[in-house]
């Protein structure tokens, strides 16, 4: 295990730049329909059979993961939400979001009937690739662990070793790569899962867990908002690629989404979306 002081603490802006370089030139509920974001180009021609409903694309999301997806006054906001609207515009489709707990998104795409694609800070992993196909990556992120700022037992100096203790409880989002990372790197700790990432932070706040583990960009967003009395004690450069999950039975939709992402990258829309949400 790397010493905490030598672990990469990649700035979010750098992660976004890497995503553009690597992936683009190179983590059941109420549905809401929205207008699509204008991209300045003519919509691409699409097949009526490509999505569940003609003229509409439905993305499954778990809107508790800022700055990627969140609900504010009933509106879907965040990088992923803006990206979904821009993709819909490129495809000449209406954009709709449906809420599904994060660990249920991939199974929902596999089963079909609830959404056309999953867009919710989903990291590409070998296990998920066995179940769904993934679009071109649009963002790269790392892992981080945060604790209460007044916690003197878990610090930046001892985190790598101290977190791997039977006396430590680590809160994670169920089905996330944060849960995988914590389990692999701190096997002696007790890992407690929550359906929403905000619940994991709240557990630390309430003294129900000692630490929370998840993707760096989201941890930083949480710490800059409601959980400012927590701080990061460990980061790890896992280089996780975020992408859109599509059914293996729908290669036409995958191709269309990839074409849309390529266009958004070429015309600068994707860079603008990342900058506006990660600033």
N, C-alpha and C positions, 0 to 999 in steps of 0.2 A: 504494500500500500504506500502511496506517495505521501511524503511529509506535507502537512497542510500548507506550509509556507511556500512550497514549490509548486502547488497546484495552480493551474491556469485560472485566472479570474478574468475571463474574456468580457469586454464591454458589450452591451447589447447591440450597439451600433456596429461593432466589428462582426458580431454573429450574423447580423442582418446582411452585411456586405459579403460575408463568406457564403451565405445562403444564395445570394444572387450569383456569385461567381461559380459555385459548385453545382447548384441545382437548376439554375435558370439559364445560365450560359453553359453551364457545366454538366400528448403530449390533445322511453315512450312518453311524449307529452303533448303540449299544445303547439300547434303549428301556426306560424304567422307569415303572411305574405307581405312582400315589400317591393317597392320600386327598385329598379336596378340602377347602379351607379353608372354615369355616362363615362365612356372611355374615349370618345372622339373618333371611333371607327365604326364602319357598318357592321351590324350583327352577322355572325356566321350562320350559314344555312344548317339547320338541324333536322334530324329525323323525328317524326311524331312518336315513333316507338322507342326512342332513346331514353325517355324518362317515363315515370309512372303516369303522369298526367300531361297531355299535350299542352305545350306552351308554358310549362312550369318545370323548374328544377327544385327539388326539396333536399336541403342539407340537414343531416342530423347533427346536433351540437349539444354540448353541456355548458351552458352560459354562466360559468362560475370561475372563469380562468383568464382574468385580465392580465395583460393587455390584448389577449387573443380573442376572447369572447366573454361578454358580460351582458346583463340586462340592466338598463338604466331607464327608469320611468317607462317600462314596458317596451323599450327600444333595444334591439340587438346592436351592440357596439363592439368595436375591437378590430384588430388586424384581420382575423379570419372572416368576420362578418362583412367587412368592406371588400375583402377579396372575393367572397361568395357573390356579392352583388355585382362586382365588376365582371366576374366570369359569366354570370347570367346575362349581363348586358352583351357581352361578346357573342354569346350563343343565341341571342334574340329571345331569351326566356324570362319569365317572371321568377323572382327569387323568393323562396319560402324556407323558413327554419322550423324545425321541430325539436323539442327538448327531450333528450334521452340521457340518463345517467352515463357518465363517460365509459364505464366498463361494459355498457350495453350497446355502444355504437357499432363496433365491428360485428358483433352477432346480429344486430338489426340489419346491417348491410348484407350480410350473408343470407339471412332469411328472406329479405325483400319485403316489400309492401309498406314499410314505414318511411323510407327515405331513399333518394336516388344515390346519395353519396354522404360520406362522413367528413365533416370539416370542423375540427375541434382540438387544434393543437396536438394532432395525432402523430407520434413519432413512428418512423418506419423501423420495424423490428423483424427479424426472421420469422418469429412466431406469427405475427400479424400478416406477413406476406404469404403465409401458407393458407390464410383464410380469404384475404382480399387482395386486389391489385391497388397499387399506389400511383398517384400522379407524379409529375416532376416535383421534387422538393421545392418549397418556397421560403423556408427559413431553417436556420440551424441554431440549436440551443444546447446548453450544458445542464448539469445537475448542481443543486445547492442544498445545504442544510442550515436551518435557522433555529435559534433558541431565544428565550427571553433575555433581554439585555442585562438583567441583573443576575443571570445564572453564572455563578463562579465555578461550578463544577465542570461545565462544558464550555471550552474556550477555543479560540483559534489555535492556540499553542498545543492543545492536547486532543483536539476533536477526532482525528483519525483513529486514535486508540481508545479514547474515553467513550465514544459513541458505541463501540462494540462491547457492550457490557450488559449482563443480564438485568442490571439495575436501571437501565435506560429504556424508555418507551419512545418510539419514533412514530409520528402520525404521517400517513400518506394517503393519497387518493387511490381508491380501489381500481385495479387494472392499469395503473399508470407506470411509466418507466421509473418514476420516483420510487414506487413500491419495489420494483425490480432492483433498482440500485441499492436501496436500503437493505434489502434481503441478502444481496450478494456481498455487500461490503461490510455489513454489520450483523452477521448471522447470529450473534449472541444476544442482540437487543430484541426487545419485544416490539413487533411491528403491528400497529393498529391502523386498520383501513377505514376510510370514510368515503361516502359516495361523491361528495363535493370537496374540492381543494380548500375552499374557505372554511369548511368544517374542521379540517386538519389544523389550520392556523388557530381557529377558535379553541380547539382542544388544548393547544399549548398555552393559550391565553388563560384558560380556565384551570390550568394545572393538571389536566388529565393526561398530558403527554409532555415529555421533556424537550422534544425537538420535532421539527417538521421537515420533510424531504420532498423536493420536487424540482421542476425545471427552473433554471436560474432567472430567466426573464420574468416569470410569474412570481417567483419569490421576491425579486426586487420590486415588482409592482405592489405586492401586498405590503412590503415593509415601508413603502413610500406613502401608504394610505392608512388604512384602519389598524394596521399592526406595526406602527412605528416604534413600539416599545420592544420589538424583537430585532435581532440582527443576525447576519450571516456569519457562520463560523467555519464553513468549509465549502469549497466549490471544486468541481471536477470536470475537466474538459472531455465530456462524453461525445460531443459533436453529433447530437441527434438531429436527424432531418425530419422536419414537419412536412406532411404531404396529405393529399385528399384521398380517402379510402373509397374505392369503387368495387362493385361486385365483379367477380371473375367472369360472370355470365354477361357482362355488359362492356365489351371492349370498345364499342362505338362511343359510349359516353366517356370512357377513359381517354380515348384519342381526342375527342372534342375538348375536354377539360385541359389536356396538355397543350393543344393548339391555342386555347384561350390564354393560358398562363404564359406561353411563349410570346404571344402578341402583347400582353400586358407588360412583360419584361422589356420587349423591344421598344415600346412606345413610352416607357418611363412610368406608367401607371403603378406598377408593382412597387417600384422604388419609392414613389410618393406615398403609397399606402403604408409601407413599412415605416417610413420616416414620420408620418403623422401619428402613428400609434405607438411607436417606440421612443419618441422623444421625451 
